[in-house]
Amino acid sequence: MIPPAAAPAAALPLPGELPDAGRSGQAAGRTISTDTFGSAAACRCIRAGRGSRKSRRDTREDNNLEIAIHRETSMLPALPEDDTPGGRIRRARLEKNMMLVDLAEATGLSVRSLRLAEQNKSTVSPPNLRRLSEALGVSIAYLGCFENLPEHTLGQRIKKARLYHGYTKREFGEILGLSPRMILGWEKDEYRPSEKYMKHLDTFLAILH
């Protein structure tokens, strides 16, 4: 039996007949068109362009927002000057960026009592003025508007100095070993302190200078 003839071997291409991968886009058995490369590059350029435009747009929006916030902040109305005890308490609280509940927590006073004080519907006692002074970082005299009190007589100066320190008549009397009634008599110029007490009073009166 005659064996079948072998299939003729495929002719090898001549060097000049080798396919040009750069032109045809064929490499390693996979066909990639040069048009595909061009389209991919174009897509990347388009996407990059869009990203750049978006980034620039976001930057402009951020800058506009910052300008708007600056203008809004700079155009906020100033707090009105209220030279009442309640107005000064409120102003000092707002300048500390505190809400009524914050001030209540810092002083141990109720929100209601603080609100009434700021509305000048109640008088703040000297001990509470001491608490407010410590929490708000301002003087007792400022919160109580005590700088407006007269000091023409010794009694007036004693009362003014007592309030500057934030003492009640009872507290001031306990410091000096006297009754509140005697302190009231001094402040009304009904009695004049003796030399013994004047030495102690000079220390308290120094706050007026």
Contacts in CASP RR format, 6 or more apart in sequence:
PFRMAT RR
TARGET T0000
AUTHOR 0000-0000-0000
METHOD contacts of the structure
MODEL  1
MIPPAAAPAAALPLPGELPDAGRSGQAAGRTISTDTFGSAAACRCIRAGR
GSRKSRRDTREDNNLEIAIHRETSMLPALPEDDTPGGRIRRARLEKNMML
VDLAEATGLSVRSLRLAEQNKSTVSPPNLRRLSEALGVSIAYLGCFENLP
EHTLGQRIKKARLYHGYTKREFGEILGLSPRMILGWEKDEYRPSEKYMKH
LDTFLAILH
19 26 0 8 1.000
21 27 0 8 1.000
22 34 0 8 1.000
23 34 0 8 1.000
25 31 0 8 1.000
25 32 0 8 1.000
25 33 0 8 1.000
25 34 0 8 1.000
26 32 0 8 1.000
79 91 0 8 1.000
79 94 0 8 1.000
79 95 0 8 1.000
82 88 0 8 1.000
82 90 0 8 1.000
82 91 0 8 1.000
83 145 0 8 1.000
84 120 0 8 1.000
84 145 0 8 1.000
85 117 0 8 1.000
85 120 0 8 1.000
85 123 0 8 1.000
85 124 0 8 1.000
85 143 0 8 1.000
85 144 0 8 1.000
85 145 0 8 1.000
86 117 0 8 1.000
86 118 0 8 1.000
86 119 0 8 1.000
86 120 0 8 1.000
87 118 0 8 1.000
87 120 0 8 1.000
88 138 0 8 1.000
88 142 0 8 1.000
88 143 0 8 1.000
88 144 0 8 1.000
88 145 0 8 1.000
89 114 0 8 1.000
89 117 0 8 1.000
89 118 0 8 1.000
89 124 0 8 1.000
89 132 0 8 1.000
89 136 0 8 1.000
89 143 0 8 1.000
90 118 0 8 1.000
92 132 0 8 1.000
92 136 0 8 1.000
92 137 0 8 1.000
92 138 0 8 1.000
92 142 0 8 1.000
92 143 0 8 1.000
93 100 0 8 1.000
93 103 0 8 1.000
93 118 0 8 1.000
93 136 0 8 1.000
96 136 0 8 1.000
96 137 0 8 1.000
98 106 0 8 1.000
98 136 0 8 1.000
100 111 0 8 1.000
100 114 0 8 1.000
100 115 0 8 1.000
101 111 0 8 1.000
103 109 0 8 1.000
103 114 0 8 1.000
103 132 0 8 1.000
103 135 0 8 1.000
103 136 0 8 1.000
104 110 0 8 1.000
104 111 0 8 1.000
104 114 0 8 1.000
106 135 0 8 1.000
107 114 0 8 1.000
107 128 0 8 1.000
107 131 0 8 1.000
107 132 0 8 1.000
107 134 0 8 1.000
107 135 0 8 1.000
108 131 0 8 1.000
109 128 0 8 1.000
109 131 0 8 1.000
109 132 0 8 1.000
113 122 0 8 1.000
116 122 0 8 1.000
117 123 0 8 1.000
117 124 0 8 1.000
124 132 0 8 1.000
124 143 0 8 1.000
124 144 0 8 1.000
125 168 0 8 1.000
126 140 0 8 1.000
126 162 0 8 1.000
126 163 0 8 1.000
126 166 0 8 1.000
126 167 0 8 1.000
126 168 0 8 1.000
126 171 0 8 1.000
127 166 0 8 1.000
127 168 0 8 1.000
127 171 0 8 1.000
129 140 0 8 1.000
129 143 0 8 1.000
129 144 0 8 1.000
129 166 0 8 1.000
130 140 0 8 1.000
130 166 0 8 1.000
132 143 0 8 1.000
133 139 0 8 1.000
133 140 0 8 1.000
133 143 0 8 1.000
136 143 0 8 1.000
139 164 0 8 1.000
140 146 0 8 1.000
140 163 0 8 1.000
140 164 0 8 1.000
140 165 0 8 1.000
140 166 0 8 1.000
141 147 0 8 1.000
141 163 0 8 1.000
141 164 0 8 1.000
144 163 0 8 1.000
146 160 0 8 1.000
146 163 0 8 1.000
146 164 0 8 1.000
149 156 0 8 1.000
149 159 0 8 1.000
149 160 0 8 1.000
149 163 0 8 1.000
150 156 0 8 1.000
150 160 0 8 1.000
151 157 0 8 1.000
151 160 0 8 1.000
151 208 0 8 1.000
153 189 0 8 1.000
154 186 0 8 1.000
154 189 0 8 1.000
154 192 0 8 1.000
154 193 0 8 1.000
155 186 0 8 1.000
155 187 0 8 1.000
155 188 0 8 1.000
155 189 0 8 1.000
156 187 0 8 1.000
156 189 0 8 1.000
157 205 0 8 1.000
157 208 0 8 1.000
158 183 0 8 1.000
158 186 0 8 1.000
158 187 0 8 1.000
158 193 0 8 1.000
158 201 0 8 1.000
158 204 0 8 1.000
158 205 0 8 1.000
159 187 0 8 1.000
160 208 0 8 1.000
161 201 0 8 1.000
161 204 0 8 1.000
161 205 0 8 1.000
161 207 0 8 1.000
161 208 0 8 1.000
162 169 0 8 1.000
162 172 0 8 1.000
162 183 0 8 1.000
162 187 0 8 1.000
162 204 0 8 1.000
164 207 0 8 1.000
164 208 0 8 1.000
165 172 0 8 1.000
165 204 0 8 1.000
165 207 0 8 1.000
167 175 0 8 1.000
168 180 0 8 1.000
169 180 0 8 1.000
169 183 0 8 1.000
169 184 0 8 1.000
169 187 0 8 1.000
170 180 0 8 1.000
172 183 0 8 1.000
173 179 0 8 1.000
173 180 0 8 1.000
173 182 0 8 1.000
173 183 0 8 1.000
176 183 0 8 1.000
176 197 0 8 1.000
176 200 0 8 1.000
178 197 0 8 1.000
182 191 0 8 1.000
185 191 0 8 1.000
186 192 0 8 1.000
186 193 0 8 1.000
193 201 0 8 1.000
END
